[in-house]
């Protein structure tokens, strides 16, 4: 959503949560095979044909508009604490 200037203008804080591609693929593989009954082959096929290209075209370029990028998929405690503290300030 950071790609849309109209949305960026109304945001007080833009946060991009970054996850390594291999971690994202592993999570997708587990979710789709265990909870959605899909085959590993179908998950990989979808990832190669649509998920990865769309991520590279739309999601990754939007990172430059973020005020803050949280690495480690949201498990970066320091960064998460900074964001929650800022949100408390905004809401106060």
C-alpha positions as CSV (number, residue, x, y, z in Angstrom):
1,X,0.0,0.0,0.0
2,X,3.0,2.3,0.3
3,X,3.1,2.5,-3.5
4,X,0.0,4.7,-3.4
5,X,0.9,8.4,-2.7
6,X,-2.7,9.1,-1.5
7,X,-2.4,6.5,1.3
8,X,1.2,7.5,2.3
9,X,0.0,11.1,2.8
10,X,-2.5,10.0,5.5
11,X,-0.2,7.7,7.3
12,X,1.5,8.9,10.5
13,X,3.9,6.0,10.4
14,X,4.7,3.6,7.6
15,X,6.3,0.3,8.7
16,X,7.7,-2.3,6.4
17,X,8.1,-5.8,8.0
18,X,10.8,-7.7,6.2
19,X,11.1,-11.4,6.2
20,X,13.8,-13.4,4.4
21,X,12.4,-15.0,1.3
22,X,13.4,-18.5,2.4
23,X,11.5,-18.1,5.7
24,X,8.5,-16.8,3.8
25,X,8.5,-19.8,1.5
26,X,8.8,-22.2,4.4
27,X,5.9,-20.6,6.2
28,X,3.8,-20.7,3.0
29,X,4.7,-24.3,2.4
30,X,3.7,-25.4,5.9
31,X,0.5,-23.4,5.9
32,X,-0.7,-24.5,2.5
33,X,0.2,-28.2,2.9
34,X,-0.9,-28.6,6.5
35,X,-4.0,-26.3,6.6
36,X,-5.1,-26.1,3.0
37,X,-4.3,-29.7,1.9
38,X,-2.2,-28.6,-1.1
39,X,0.8,-30.5,-2.5
40,X,4.3,-29.2,-2.1
41,X,4.6,-29.1,-5.9
42,X,1.5,-26.9,-6.2
43,X,2.8,-24.5,-3.6
44,X,6.2,-24.2,-5.3
45,X,4.5,-23.8,-8.7
46,X,2.3,-20.9,-7.4
47,X,5.3,-19.3,-5.6
48,X,7.4,-19.4,-8.8
49,X,4.6,-18.2,-11.2
50,X,2.9,-15.5,-9.1
51,X,4.0,-15.0,-5.5
52,X,7.6,-14.2,-6.1
53,X,7.1,-12.1,-9.3
54,X,4.4,-10.1,-7.6
55,X,6.5,-9.6,-4.5
56,X,9.4,-8.3,-6.6
57,X,7.2,-6.0,-8.7
58,X,4.9,-4.6,-6.0
59,X,5.9,-5.3,-2.4
60,X,9.7,-4.9,-2.5
61,X,9.7,-1.5,-4.3
62,X,7.3,-0.1,-1.6
63,X,10.0,-0.6,1.0
64,X,11.6,2.8,0.1
65,X,8.5,4.6,1.3
66,X,8.6,3.1,4.8
67,X,9.6,5.3,7.7
68,X,10.9,2.2,9.4
69,X,11.8,-1.3,8.2
70,X,11.6,-4.1,10.8
71,X,13.9,-7.0,9.9
72,X,13.6,-10.5,11.1
73,X,9.9,-10.8,10.2
74,X,8.7,-8.9,13.2
75,X,10.7,-10.8,15.8
76,X,13.1,-7.9,16.2
77,X,12.1,-6.9,19.7
78,X,13.8,-3.5,19.7
79,X,12.1,-2.4,16.5
80,X,8.7,-3.7,17.6
81,X,9.1,-1.8,20.9
82,X,9.9,1.4,19.0
83,X,6.8,1.0,16.8
84,X,4.5,0.3,19.7
85,X,5.9,3.2,21.7
86,X,5.3,5.5,18.8
87,X,1.8,4.2,18.3
88,X,1.0,4.9,21.9
89,X,2.3,8.5,21.4
90,X,0.1,9.0,18.3
91,X,-3.0,7.6,20.1
92,X,-2.5,9.6,23.3
